[in-house]
Amino acid sequence: MNVSKTETGKRAAGLAVVILAAGKGTRLKSRRPKVLHNVGGRPLIHHVIATAATAVAPEDIYVVVGHEAERVRAAAASTGVRFIEQAEQRGTGHALQCARSAIADYENLLVLSGDVPLIRPETIGDLARFHRDERAAMTILTAEAADPTGYGRIVRRSESSPEVEAIVEQKALKPGQEKIREINSGIYAFRTAPLFEHLGKLNDDNAHRELYLTDMAAILRAAGDRVLAVRAANASEVMGANTIAELVALDSSLRAAAAARLMAQGVTIYRPETCTFDAGVEIGPDTIIEPFVQLLGATRIGSDCLIRSYTVIEDSTLGNEVVVRQGCAIEESAVEDGARIGPFAHLRPGSEIGVDAHVGNFVETKKARLGRGAKANHLTYLGDAEIGEGSNIGAGVITCNYDGVNKHRTHVGKASFVGSDCTLVAPVSVGDGAYVGAGSCITKDVPDDALAVSRARQTTYHKWAVARRRLEKDSKP
């Protein structure tokens, strides 16, 4: 066993959680570790850790890693959990054998699967309380499945009894047992002392030559210990992800739940089945979300906003009364109260759009700050730029922020006017109240209240076109 440094000096406590996350997930046909596949905008393992953290402190959560262990560690490092390495993946029972030295001092354990993201905190709490109150050696979380095919069935001592006689796998069902709909979820609670007293009795006498934790039910019963079962309220919350189709189904469930939560908080979502909401998205009341909108990551949207169709917003914050018109992309940016964005605008990371500012058709910003009431309404690129309050940026303006080696900033002061089709070659500043004539290429700072014009003098040749057409006609054979 390889226990990470974070386990050293751990305190003994009443309850620990062990999350099994060492498997390959071969049926997914993916190079990515199973528990790192995303559903609801977060990796599977993050959902399970978040649920576990409602039962115990993060330092009492242990994640068993194996396949692509370093990738799983890196993905979950920020959560504060501890890691136990199962270098050779020989089954769920073997995983707890690997964890023994780290968790033996706890009185009770909860064992969760790293690929069961819909499990509710209430269910985890009920399982832990029932297990402790009943002083069971092992408590199995079960569910009533509409179609139990493929799952191990729970055989109780009687219908009304919590006592478990056996867990019978699909291929070992006896006549009549195929009608049992109560299934084993693979989620357990154990009293640590009897678990580790008998854990060494597991054997690999099976097709996969692995040590299965389900076999502990029979071993503990044979030793005279109590093995109980408690049902989850809904079978869907114990469903795992063994195929891409199952992953997509879990994702759909999480996003539907997020939409339902938001609507219960006063958000109007038209055609919610067409929208995508990550689990962490927050929206204020009286905001309207039109069809085919995606709100991703840690996005926060205020009240009384309008987000129109085909917009994608990721890890961004929008204030109150913001309007985002059709087809916008906003990422890692902040939009303040009353601003108007789009249609077809792109706010790249680091953009800050001030109160009542306008970013219009086919405008792209990157690390740009537009002050209160500033406007860039058409066909413009503003990169590494500061646009002052009340300034107007004309159509086709470009801040030339990259010299091939370094990025440079452009500063436009308050109440300034930059005419259409100008290029501002950074580093450069346009002062407060200044004007820049249309079509200018500005390479030097423009003082406050000045007019800067930088373009070739127009020359007009009268009747030139008539002579050109005559020449073309005469040259034809």
C-alpha positions as semicolon CSV with decimal commas, in nm:
position;residue;x (nm);y (nm);z (nm)
1;M;0,000;0,000;0,000
2;N;0,118;0,353;-0,076
3;V;-0,038;0,615;0,153
4;S;0,020;0,979;0,061
5;K;0,188;1,215;0,308
6;T;-0,146;1,375;0,389
7;E;-0,240;1,064;0,591
8;T;0,044;1,102;0,837
9;G;-0,061;1,234;1,174
10;K;-0,430;1,180;1,108
11;R;-0,662;1,194;1,407
12;A;-0,886;0,906;1,505
13;A;-1,253;0,985;1,463
14;G;-1,591;0,819;1,477
15;L;-1,656;0,804;1,103
16;A;-1,448;0,800;0,787
17;V;-1,554;0,784;0,423
18;V;-1,366;0,570;0,172
19;I;-1,436;0,647;-0,194
20;L;-1,338;0,373;-0,436
21;A;-1,184;0,536;-0,744
22;A;-0,908;0,304;-0,858
23;G;-1,080;0,129;-1,150
24;K;-1,016;0,170;-1,521
25;G;-1,376;0,178;-1,639
26;T;-1,291;-0,041;-1,939
27;R;-1,648;-0,043;-2,068
28;L;-1,629;0,331;-2,128
29;K;-1,372;0,266;-2,403
30;S;-1,187;0,577;-2,289
31;R;-0,824;0,660;-2,207
32;R;-0,944;0,894;-1,932
33;P;-0,987;0,753;-1,579
34;K;-1,352;0,670;-1,521
35;V;-1,398;0,903;-1,223
36;L;-1,261;1,201;-1,419
37;H;-1,537;1,194;-1,678
38;N;-1,759;1,500;-1,642
39;V;-2,128;1,499;-1,561
40;G;-2,314;1,814;-1,469
41;G;-2,002;2,017;-1,541
42;R;-1,780;1,844;-1,283
43;P;-1,582;1,518;-1,269
44;L;-1,771;1,223;-1,122
45;I;-1,534;1,210;-0,826
46;H;-1,605;1,574;-0,735
47;H;-1,976;1,505;-0,697
48;V;-1,911;1,212;-0,464
49;I;-1,656;1,405;-0,257
50;A;-1,901;1,695;-0,218
51;T;-2,168;1,455;-0,090
52;A;-1,924;1,282;0,144
53;A;-1,819;1,618;0,288
54;T;-2,171;1,664;0,426
55;A;-2,111;1,362;0,652
56;V;-1,748;1,414;0,760
57;A;-1,469;1,670;0,734
58;P;-1,252;1,652;0,420
59;E;-0,957;1,515;0,618
60;D;-1,172;1,211;0,704
61;I;-1,244;1,134;0,337
62;Y;-1,009;0,882;0,175
63;V;-1,000;0,832;-0,200
64;V;-0,855;0,501;-0,316
65;V;-0,667;0,562;-0,641
66;G;-0,503;0,318;-0,878
67;H;-0,543;0,349;-1,254
68;E;-0,393;0,685;-1,361
69;A;-0,348;0,760;-0,990
70;E;-0,161;1,088;-1,038
71;R;-0,430;1,230;-1,266
72;V;-0,700;1,148;-1,011
73;R;-0,492;1,295;-0,728
74;A;-0,438;1,614;-0,926
75;A;-0,807;1,648;-1,008
76;A;-0,915;1,607;-0,644
77;A;-0,620;1,773;-0,469
78;S;-0,803;2,100;-0,404
79;T;-1,082;1,925;-0,210
80;G;-0,865;1,850;0,093
81;V;-0,922;1,473;0,090
82;R;-0,657;1,209;0,157
83;F;-0,539;0,949;-0,092
84;I;-0,462;0,578;-0,064
85;E;-0,299;0,396;-0,356
86;Q;-0,419;0,055;-0,471
87;A;-0,122;-0,014;-0,697
88;E;-0,262;-0,346;-0,818
89;Q;-0,639;-0,333;-0,873
90;R;-0,769;-0,662;-0,735
91;G;-1,124;-0,564;-0,646
92;T;-1,321;-0,363;-0,392
93;G;-1,228;-0,587;-0,101
94;H;-0,862;-0,552;-0,188
95;A;-0,908;-0,172;-0,191
96;L;-1,008;-0,178;0,177
97;Q;-0,719;-0,408;0,255
98;C;-0,491;-0,142;0,107
99;A;-0,666;0,124;0,321
100;R;-0,644;-0,067;0,647
101;S;-0,352;0,116;0,811
102;A;-0,503;0,456;0,730
103;I;-0,857;0,391;0,853
104;A;-0,831;0,120;1,121
105;D;-0,864;0,370;1,408
106;Y;-1,208;0,490;1,300
107;E;-1,510;0,335;1,462
108;N;-1,724;0,326;1,146
109;L;-1,670;0,355;0,771
110;L;-1,885;0,460;0,481
111;V;-1,774;0,308;0,151
112;L;-1,887;0,500;-0,159
113;S;-1,829;0,446;-0,530
114;G;-1,648;0,720;-0,717
115;D;-1,884;0,688;-1,015
116;V;-2,219;0,741;-0,836
117;P;-2,272;1,119;-0,859
118;L;-2,645;1,135;-0,786
119;I;-2,622;1,002;-0,431
120;R;-2,786;1,260;-0,203
121;P;-2,642;1,389;0,126
122;E;-2,970;1,294;0,295
123;T;-2,926;0,934;0,186
124;I;-2,569;0,923;0,316
125;G;-2,686;1,070;0,645
126;D;-2,969;0,817;0,677
127;L;-2,734;0,527;0,605
128;A;-2,481;0,643;0,868
129;R;-2,745;0,701;1,136
130;F;-2,924;0,371;1,075
131;H;-2,595;0,182;1,084
132;R;-2,481;0,338;1,411
133;D;-2,819;0,319;1,580
134;E;-2,852;-0,051;1,496
135;R;-2,489;-0,132;1,588
136;A;-2,459;-0,333;1,267
137;A;-2,133;-0,482;1,147
138;M;-2,234;-0,407;0,787
139;T;-2,519;-0,204;0,645
140;I;-2,593;-0,222;0,273
141;L;-2,757;0,067;0,091
142;T;-3,014;-0,085;-0,143
143;A;-3,272;0,037;-0,392
144;E;-3,589;-0,086;-0,558
145;A;-3,510;-0,105;-0,929
146;A;-3,772;-0,118;-1,203
147;D;-3,539;-0,351;-1,392
148;P;-3,293;-0,523;-1,156
149;T;-3,130;-0,730;-1,432
150;G;-2,755;-0,749;-1,384
151;Y;-2,754;-0,636;-1,021
152;G;-2,697;-0,839;-0,708
153;R;-3,027;-0,901;-0,525
154;I;-3,084;-0,852;-0,156
155;V;-3,243;-1,149;0,018
156;R;-3,384;-1,038;0,354
157;R;-3,474;-1,261;0,645
158;S;-3,834;-1,142;0,596
159;E;-4,006;-0,862;0,407
160;S;-4,026;-0,641;0,713
161;S;-3,684;-0,731;0,854
162;P;-3,372;-0,521;0,801
163;E;-3,163;-0,839;0,841
164;V;-2,991;-0,957;0,522
165;E;-2,967;-1,328;0,455
166;A;-2,757;-1,295;0,141
167;I;-2,653;-1,089;-0,160
168;V;-2,714;-1,308;-0,464
169;E;-2,551;-1,214;-0,793
170;Q;-2,753;-1,235;-1,116
171;K;-2,593;-1,556;-1,241
172;A;-2,646;-1,731;-0,904
173;L;-3,017;-1,654;-0,864
174;K;-3,233;-1,947;-0,760
175;P;-3,584;-2,002;-0,899
176;G;-3,810;-1,723;-0,770
177;Q;-3,523;-1,491;-0,672
178;E;-3,523;-1,329;-1,018
179;K;-3,844;-1,154;-0,905
180;I;-3,661;-0,968;-0,628
181;R;-3,629;-0,601;-0,722
182;E;-3,419;-0,485;-0,427
183;I;-3,063;-0,443;-0,552
184;N;-2,723;-0,392;-0,397
185;S;-2,598;-0,038;-0,466
186;G;-2,233;-0,108;-0,384
187;I;-2,249;0,154;-0,106
188;Y;-2,190;0,027;0,247
189;A;-2,139;0,119;0,609
190;F;-1,910;-0,096;0,824
191;R;-1,815;-0,114;1,187
192;T;-1,438;-0,117;1,157
193;A;-1,349;-0,377;1,420
194;P;-1,547;-0,670;1,273
195;L;-1,462;-0,564;0,919
196;F;-1,088;-0,587;0,969
197;E;-1,119;-0,891;1,191
198;H;-1,265;-1,084;0,896
199;L;-1,144;-0,893;0,586
200;G;-0,861;-1,141;0,535
201;K;-1,115;-1,418;0,473
202;L;-1,205;-1,279;0,131
203;N;-1,095;-1,501;-0,154
204;D;-1,063;-1,459;-0,530
205;D;-1,254;-1,771;-0,627
206;N;-1,440;-1,599;-0,911
207;A;-1,412;-1,535;-1,283
208;H;-1,214;-1,212;-1,243
209;R;-0,987;-1,340;-0,964
210;E;-1,071;-1,038;-0,751
211;L;-1,163;-0,978;-0,386
212;Y;-1,520;-0,850;-0,368
213;L;-1,654;-0,645;-0,079
214;T;-2,001;-0,793;-0,133
215;D;-1,867;-1,124;0,002
216;M;-1,826;-0,962;0,344
217;A;-2,201;-0,995;0,399
218;A;-2,181;-1,374;0,406
219;I;-1,854;-1,376;0,601
220;L;-1,988;-1,145;0,873
221;R;-2,317;-1,334;0,900
222;A;-2,129;-1,660;0,938
223;A;-1,934;-1,499;1,223
224;G;-2,260;-1,408;1,398
225;D;-2,246;-1,036;1,322
226;R;-2,545;-0,829;1,211
227;V;-2,574;-0,746;0,840
228;L;-2,858;-0,505;0,763
229;A;-3,003;-0,322;0,464
230;V;-3,160;0,020;0,426
231;R;-3,330;0,141;0,106
232;A;-3,253;0,463;-0,077
233;A;-3,557;0,675;-0,152
234;N;-3,497;0,659;-0,528
235;A;-3,309;0,401;-0,730
236;S;-3,173;0,667;-0,967
237;E;-2,944;0,811;-0,701
238;V;-2,741;0,490;-0,671
239;M;-2,694;0,439;-1,045
240;G;-2,335;0,434;-1,166
241;A;-2,171;0,498;-1,501
242;N;-2,031;0,197;-1,681
243;T;-2,088;0,316;-2,039
244;I;-2,089;0,647;-2,221
245;A;-2,467;0,618;-2,258
246;E;-2,500;0,587;-1,880
247;L;-2,269;0,886;-1,832
248;V;-2,487;1,095;-2,061
249;A;-2,800;0,983;-1,874
250;L;-2,644;1,089;-1,542
251;D;-2,545;1,422;-1,692
252;S;-2,900;1,476;-1,812
253;S;-3,037;1,404;-1,465
254;L;-2,799;1,646;-1,297
255;R;-2,872;1,926;-1,544
256;A;-3,248;1,872;-1,518
257;A;-3,215;1,895;-1,141
258;A;-3,016;2,219;-1,175
259;A;-3,286;2,370;-1,401
260;A;-3,559;2,265;-1,159
261;R;-3,369;2,423;-0,868
262;L;-3,324;2,751;-1,055
263;M;-3,689;2,770;-1,158
264;A;-3,792;2,706;-0,797
265;Q;-3,580;3,013;-0,708
266;G;-3,773;3,239;-0,947
267;V;-3,578;3,203;-1,272
268;T;-3,783;3,174;-1,592
269;I;-3,633;2,910;-1,821
270;Y;-3,805;2,860;-2,154
271;R;-3,760;2,509;-2,294
272;P;-3,533;2,395;-2,009
273;E;-3,473;2,064;-2,186
274;T;-3,273;2,254;-2,450
275;C;-3,055;2,441;-2,199
276;T;-2,737;2,331;-2,022
277;F;-2,681;2,430;-1,659
278;D;-2,379;2,313;-1,463
279;A;-2,446;2,215;-1,105
280;G;-2,272;2,521;-0,958
281;V;-2,455;2,789;-1,160
282;E;-2,647;3,053;-0,961
283;I;-2,909;3,291;-1,106
284;G;-3,115;3,563;-0,938
285;P;-3,496;3,581;-0,951
286;D;-3,684;3,732;-1,245
287;T;-3,405;3,654;-1,487
288;I;-3,521;3,503;-1,816
289;I;-3,327;3,229;-1,992
290;E;-3,428;3,160;-2,352
291;P;-3,389;2,820;-2,525
292;F;-3,050;2,673;-2,618
293;V;-2,848;2,865;-2,359
294;Q;-2,544;2,710;-2,186
295;L;-2,441;2,835;-1,842
296;L;-2,125;2,660;-1,730
297;G;-1,878;2,638;-1,443
298;A;-1,904;2,887;-1,158
299;T;-2,124;3,132;-1,350
300;R;-2,325;3,380;-1,140
301;I;-2,606;3,586;-1,294
302;G;-2,802;3,854;-1,111
303;S;-3,171;3,942;-1,109
304;D;-3,387;4,079;-1,392
305;C;-3,146;3,975;-1,665
306;L;-3,230;3,848;-2,012
307;I;-3,008;3,579;-2,165
308;R;-3,114;3,517;-2,522
309;S;-3,082;3,200;-2,726
310;Y;-2,756;3,031;-2,832
311;T;-2,546;3,214;-2,574
312;V;-2,269;3,031;-2,384
313;I;-2,147;3,179;-2,054
314;E;-1,867;3,010;-1,860
315;D;-1,712;3,096;-1,523
316;S;-1,839;3,453;-1,545
317;T;-2,032;3,698;-1,328
318;L;-2,319;3,911;-1,454
319;G;-2,485;4,183;-1,246
320;N;-2,851;4,280;-1,237
321;E;-3,058;4,390;-1,541
322;V;-2,798;4,272;-1,790
323;V;-2,911;4,187;-2,142
324;V;-2,711;3,930;-2,338
325;R;-2,845;3,905;-2,691
326;Q;-2,832;3,606;-2,925
327;G;-2,524;3,401;-2,993
328;C;-2,275;3,550;-2,746
329;A;-1,976;3,373;-2,589
330;I;-1,864;3,499;-2,247
331;E;-1,581;3,332;-2,056
332;E;-1,407;3,423;-1,730
333;S;-1,541;3,777;-1,748
334;A;-1,746;4,021;-1,539
335;V;-2,042;4,223;-1,665
336;E;-2,185;4,491;-1,437
337;D;-2,544;4,608;-1,386
338;G;-2,741;4,726;-1,686
339;A;-2,481;4,638;-1,949
340;R;-2,587;4,526;-2,298
341;I;-2,393;4,252;-2,476
342;G;-2,427;4,129;-2,834
343;P;-2,563;3,990;-3,048
344;F;-2,268;3,771;-3,151
345;A;-2,019;3,928;-2,911
346;H;-1,721;3,740;-2,766
347;L;-1,595;3,832;-2,420
348;R;-1,270;3,647;-2,370
349;P;-1,106;3,592;-2,029
350;G;-1,030;3,901;-1,825
351;S;-1,297;4,123;-1,980
352;E;-1,473;4,367;-1,747
353;I;-1,779;4,544;-1,881
354;G;-1,893;4,837;-1,668
355;V;-2,235;4,961;-1,563
356;D;-2,460;5,043;-1,862
357;A;-2,178;4,974;-2,109
358;H;-2,254;4,831;-2,454
359;V;-2,060;4,560;-2,639
360;G;-2,236;4,499;-2,968
361;N;-2,236;4,302;-3,293
362;F;-1,923;4,097;-3,360
363;V;-1,718;4,277;-3,095
364;E;-1,439;4,079;-2,929
365;T;-1,276;4,180;-2,601
366;K;-0,982;4,027;-2,413
367;K;-0,846;4,164;-2,084
368;A;-1,039;4,479;-2,165
369;R;-1,219;4,709;-1,924
370;L;-1,506;4,925;-2,050
371;G;-1,609;5,195;-1,805
372;R;-1,961;5,306;-1,717
373;G;-2,164;5,383;-2,029
374;A;-1,880;5,311;-2,272
375;K;-1,985;5,173;-2,611
376;A;-1,827;4,947;-2,872
377;N;-2,122;4,853;-3,086
378;H;-1,984;4,707;-3,409
379;L;-1,708;4,486;-3,554
380;T;-1,434;4,575;-3,309
381;Y;-1,142;4,406;-3,131
382;L;-1,040;4,544;-2,792
383;G;-0,751;4,350;-2,641
384;D;-0,551;4,461;-2,335
385;A;-0,745;4,785;-2,332
386;E;-0,896;5,035;-2,089
387;I;-1,191;5,231;-2,227
388;G;-1,303;5,522;-2,010
389;E;-1,653;5,615;-1,899
390;G;-1,883;5,739;-2,171
391;S;-1,639;5,681;-2,455
392;N;-1,753;5,562;-2,797
393;I;-1,553;5,315;-3,003
394;G;-1,655;5,315;-3,370
395;A;-1,707;5,021;-3,605
396;G;-1,396;4,831;-3,713
397;V;-1,163;4,967;-3,445
398;I;-0,868;4,744;-3,351
399;T;-0,625;4,770;-3,062
400;C;-0,298;4,631;-3,192
401;N;-0,183;4,483;-2,862
402;Y;0,075;4,224;-2,974
403;D;0,411;4,306;-3,130
404;G;0,505;3,945;-3,195
405;V;0,681;3,908;-2,858
406;N;0,492;4,102;-2,591
407;K;0,140;4,228;-2,523
408;H;0,087;4,602;-2,469
409;R;-0,206;4,805;-2,335
410;T;-0,420;5,073;-2,493
411;H;-0,584;5,340;-2,279
412;V;-0,876;5,549;-2,400
413;G;-0,986;5,821;-2,157
414;K;-1,330;5,935;-2,049
415;A;-1,584;6,078;-2,293
416;S;-1,358;6,017;-2,592
417;F;-1,456;5,928;-2,947
418;V;-1,264;5,687;-3,168
419;G;-1,393;5,692;-3,526
420;S;-1,461;5,391;-3,744
421;D;-1,184;5,174;-3,887
422;C;-0,906;5,304;-3,663
423;T;-0,605;5,108;-3,546
424;L;-0,460;5,195;-3,206
425;V;-0,103;5,060;-3,194
426;A;-0,020;4,982;-2,832
427;P;0,127;5,098;-2,609
428;V;-0,073;5,414;-2,671
429;S;-0,313;5,645;-2,488
430;V;-0,603;5,859;-2,605
431;G;-0,680;6,134;-2,354
432;D;-1,007;6,238;-2,194
433;G;-1,247;6,410;-2,431
434;A;-1,023;6,343;-2,731
435;Y;-1,131;6,255;-3,086
436;V;-0,965;6,020;-3,331
437;G;-1,070;6,064;-3,695
438;A;-1,207;5,766;-3,885
439;G;-0,951;5,550;-4,064
440;S;-0,657;5,669;-3,854
441;C;-0,358;5,464;-3,749
442;I;-0,259;5,600;-3,408
443;T;0,096;5,527;-3,293
444;K;0,149;5,825;-3,058
445;D;-0,041;5,939;-2,752
446;V;-0,334;6,176;-2,810
447;P;-0,366;6,456;-2,551
448;D;-0,689;6,542;-2,370
449;D;-0,948;6,718;-2,588
450;A;-0,731;6,688;-2,900
451;L;-0,825;6,565;-3,248
452;A;-0,589;6,310;-3,400
453;V;-0,606;6,224;-3,771
454;S;-0,352;5,995;-3,933
455;R;-0,432;5,901;-4,292
456;A;-0,318;5,981;-4,648
457;R;-0,453;6,294;-4,815
458;Q;-0,731;6,206;-5,062
459;T;-0,654;6,268;-5,429
460;T;-0,940;6,272;-5,684
461;Y;-0,879;6,223;-6,060
462;H;-1,183;6,351;-6,246
463;K;-1,315;6,139;-6,538
464;W;-1,047;5,874;-6,469
465;A;-1,304;5,592;-6,478
466;V;-1,434;5,701;-6,822
467;A;-1,082;5,682;-6,965
468;R;-1,028;5,343;-6,800
469;R;-1,341;5,194;-6,954
470;R;-1,252;5,333;-7,298
471;L;-0,905;5,175;-7,273
472;E;-1,056;4,839;-7,180
473;K;-1,296;4,856;-7,476
474;D;-1,022;4,944;-7,725
475;S;-0,798;4,660;-7,604
476;K;-1,057;4,391;-7,680
477;P;-0,996;4,195;-8,009
